[in-house]
Amino acid sequence: MALLWGRHRGVLLLEMLVALTILGIILTMGAGLLVRQRRLERDRLDRERALRAVSSEWVFLRTAVLEELAPRRDGPFLGPNEFADALEERHPSLTIEPGPRPGLLFVRVELDWGGGGAHRLVQEGYVYRGGAE
């Protein structure tokens, strides 16, 4: 009887170790998924902020005074000073070049987003400048 009891206890101990190992693996994977989910959410919110900033710059460019739309390469954003200063760490870049028709300007707006500027948001388009050049 003692021999049978000893074998049974060893099997029970082995089953418990396997169960605890599986539980540990599941908990570790679950924690990794939670960390990844939070990072993805943070990146999504940061990208949305960058998109709003670029959209605001487009609105400003479309309503800007004629003199503000001088050709430039990789210059700072033209929006209000408080707005442009808040974006300085994202390395904003604005390029304005003459377009294919008089009064039409080609505009390229760039802005970093993501942790440490991991990604770059780039948009290109045309803006009408009121008078002919």
C-alpha positions in Angstrom: 0.0 0.0 0.0 2.8 2.4 0.8 4.4 1.7 -2.5 1.2 2.6 -4.3 0.8 5.7 -2.3 4.3 7.0 -3.1 3.7 6.5 -6.8 0.4 8.3 -6.7 1.9 11.3 -4.8 4.7 11.6 -7.5 2.1 11.7 -10.3 0.1 14.2 -8.5 3.1 16.4 -7.9 4.1 16.1 -11.6 0.6 17.1 -12.7 0.6 20.1 -10.4 4.0 21.2 -11.7 2.8 20.9 -15.3 -0.4 22.9 -14.5 1.6 25.6 -12.8 4.0 25.8 -15.7 1.1 26.2 -18.2 -0.5 28.8 -16.0 2.8 30.7 -15.8 3.1 30.7 -19.6 -0.4 31.9 -20.1 0.0 34.7 -17.5 3.3 35.8 -19.1 1.7 35.8 -22.6 -1.3 37.7 -21.3 0.9 40.4 -19.7 2.8 40.8 -23.0 -0.4 41.2 -24.9 -1.6 43.9 -22.4 1.7 45.8 -22.7 1.5 45.6 -26.5 -2.2 46.8 -26.5 -1.2 49.8 -24.4 1.7 50.7 -26.7 -0.6 50.4 -29.8 -3.2 52.6 -28.2 -0.5 55.2 -27.3 0.8 55.2 -30.9 -2.7 55.5 -32.3 -3.4 58.5 -30.1 -0.1 60.1 -31.0 -0.8 59.6 -34.7 -4.2 61.2 -34.3 -2.6 64.2 -32.7 -0.1 64.5 -35.5 -3.0 64.2 -38.1 -4.9 67.0 -36.3 -1.8 69.2 -36.3 -1.2 68.6 -40.1 -4.9 69.3 -40.8 -4.7 72.6 -38.8 -1.7 73.6 -40.9 -3.6 72.9 -44.1 -6.5 75.0 -42.9 -4.0 77.8 -42.1 -2.4 77.5 -45.5 -5.7 77.6 -47.4 -6.7 80.8 -45.6 -3.3 82.5 -45.4 -2.5 85.9 -46.6 -0.7 86.1 -50.0 2.7 87.2 -48.5 2.8 84.3 -46.1 2.9 81.8 -48.9 6.4 82.6 -50.2 8.3 79.6 -51.6 10.4 77.8 -49.0 12.1 74.5 -48.5 11.9 72.5 -45.2 10.8 75.5 -43.2 8.8 75.6 -40.0 5.0 75.5 -40.0 3.3 78.9 -40.6 0.4 78.4 -38.0 0.1 80.6 -34.9 3.3 80.8 -32.8 1.8 78.8 -29.8 0.8 76.1 -32.2 4.2 75.9 -34.1 6.1 76.0 -30.8 4.2 73.1 -29.4 5.1 71.0 -32.5 8.9 71.8 -32.4 9.8 68.4 -30.9 8.0 66.6 -33.7 10.3 68.3 -36.3 7.7 69.9 -38.6 8.7 70.6 -42.1 6.9 72.8 -44.7 7.9 73.0 -48.3 6.1 75.4 -50.7 7.0 75.5 -54.4 5.4 77.0 -57.4 2.8 74.8 -59.0 2.0 74.0 -62.6 -0.3 77.0 -63.0 0.0 80.6 -62.0 -1.3 81.2 -58.4 -1.2 77.4 -57.6 1.4 76.3 -55.1 2.6 72.8 -54.4 2.8 72.2 -50.6 4.5 69.3 -48.7 3.8 69.0 -45.0 5.8 66.6 -42.8 5.6 65.8 -39.1 7.1 63.1 -36.8 4.9 60.8 -34.7 5.4 57.8 -32.6 7.9 57.2 -29.8 11.0 59.2 -30.5 9.9 60.1 -34.0 9.7 56.5 -35.2 7.3 57.5 -38.0 7.0 60.4 -40.3 3.6 61.7 -41.6 3.9 63.3 -45.0 1.1 65.0 -47.0 1.3 66.8 -50.3 -1.2 68.9 -52.1 -1.9 72.2 -53.8 -2.9 75.6 -52.4 -4.3 78.4 -54.4 -2.6 81.7 -53.8 -5.0 84.5 -54.6 -3.1 86.5 -57.2 -1.0 85.5 -60.2 2.7 85.4 -59.7 
